[in-house]
């Protein structure tokens, strides 16, 4: 087998080149090739310095993810980078594209680093519940200081080469088109410089104030996660007077704890699940896609405007239609306001704002949608209204145009049936705010054409969404699983729990908010029948008193001017009234019961969805809840969490509180198998 590593001589400089496309992942073959090349350079008396560079679009962009589940193959990365650093001849890393994870650790172990200005460096292992385990947490603070080491390791963000240069992490910037020549020239400058600068021999200055400030500033971001704290502890170890060997031993210990823990397993599960979700089981990967040059959006409200922004930001022109000029102006004004707010934060340039707005065509003329290749209906949840719109679309949309509904719950097949082209109809359920939330549920109707499904899934990537295929069922995947949680949460109120207790249990679990906090944020009046005299449940009672949530400063909680919640005496009275009318004597509700009745029931619904074939795989269900509802990524999604919790425990909890476990859930629990 040909090695992905080759060497070239430039007189006294040995250039070591990796060609392991597409991202020069540090596979076993790459590591073995690097080891051999470094040994070659060290052994050859005519070699005075070495340069490590990569062909293709990037420097080493990290580990080979296909090796995650395989037995380790020597040399392991820690051994390799230590060998690079131990070389008695200078080694220079020449960086373009990205130097991430193990790639960054190769650069850190090299004695010098040169990078093109467009390059980026980072150690994103924390996003997989890990830490840079090849000395990265020890070399980074020694080279670039505690502050940058914390940013890179505990947050996992990438930094541009210019910032890395300012921090001393990169020694020199090269020309964008002359990296190899500049690296060789730099190698000639430093070939005789002694002592050779080795990160492990440097002393890292302690900065307890920086560590304390970093922890405080990121407390909310790190809540519930183990890996950021382990990264911080390792960086602190590098600065407490310990030797590099002691720090490395501590790093290895922390790495193994994380690697063997549930959180990293959960985060790695989601990493692979996200990639798997884009695959459609019965549609060939080489299916010819439909061309999408212009998108139409019906409705310029919150959803329609947010949906439009996804395409505008990706450079795809949008025609947006409304019925009234005032609504159209308000919607397009909100789109501009959102873009300008992004620009004010430095995440967009003013000219990019104008380019996006220039690609937006607002109109009151429905017939203007005739030129669009994809038309997305984003009006309110009313089947009759949606059917009327699709009947009109059927008459004016050009042949081959994809007709999509942004419905959250309704039957795509029923909508498709009013057209003469049901194969062109698909659900595209965006999550609010649509320009921010990453999830897109792509709802496959009974007659949705394979190329329509494949086109929308590919388009999702283009607009930077994580797409999951769902079948036609009320609420699809996410909202269908949400319903039993909401039903049980309301029952628990009547039986003796309080909104704050139920929400506290969910927040402690890792959710961004509990069921009642979510209701107040979304609007208690959503789905309300609007008749104040018709009070059938607690929500009706709240809505009838204008307690519509944060927008009216009163919902399940009371809110002050800053929307800070406090427990509401009035809500307690309303709940007590309903208990009295229902003849319910309140009791003490243990937290464990709240978990079983609101979370185990979601898992059960997920299992039923899978049994019915409304989701392709259990990991897709997890992706929906991670990216659409804020399920804590360190718990890996509902189905993964149930597995790690123990399926027998979940089944027992469901039965204890009177629920019938799904057959697949019960079978998997009995056999020690998995939900698939």
Protein Blocks (a to p, Z undefined) as FASTA:
>chain_A
ZZfbdcddehjaccddddddfklpacfklmmmmmmmmmmmmmmmkbgbdcdddehjbdce
bdcfklmmgccddddfklmmmmmmmpcbdcddddehjaehjlmmmmmmpmbdcddfkbcc
ddfklmnopacfehplmmmmmmnojklmmmmmmnopacdfklmmmnomambdcdfklmmm
mmmmmmmmmmmgccdddfklpccdddfklmmmmmmmmmmmmgoiaklmmmmmmmmmmmno
pafklmmmmmmmmmmmmmmmmklmmmmmmmmmmmmmmpcfklcfklccdddfbdcdehjb
fklmmmmmmmmmnopacddddfbfklmmmmmmmmmmmmmmmmmnopacfklmmmmmmmpc
cdfbfklmmmpcbdcdfbdcdfklmmmmmmmmmmmpcghiacddfbfkbcfklmmmmpcb
lmlgccddddddfklmmbdcddddfklcfklmmmmmmmmmmnopacddddddehijmmmm
mmmmmmmmmmmmmnopafklmmmmmmmnopabdfklmmmmnopkgopaoiaklcfbfklm
mmmnopnbjknopafbccdfkopacddfklmmmmmmmmmmnopacddddfklmmmmmmmm
mmmmmmmmmmnopafbfklmmmmmmmmnopafklnpjklmmmmnopklmmmmmmmnopac
dfklmmmmmnopacZZ
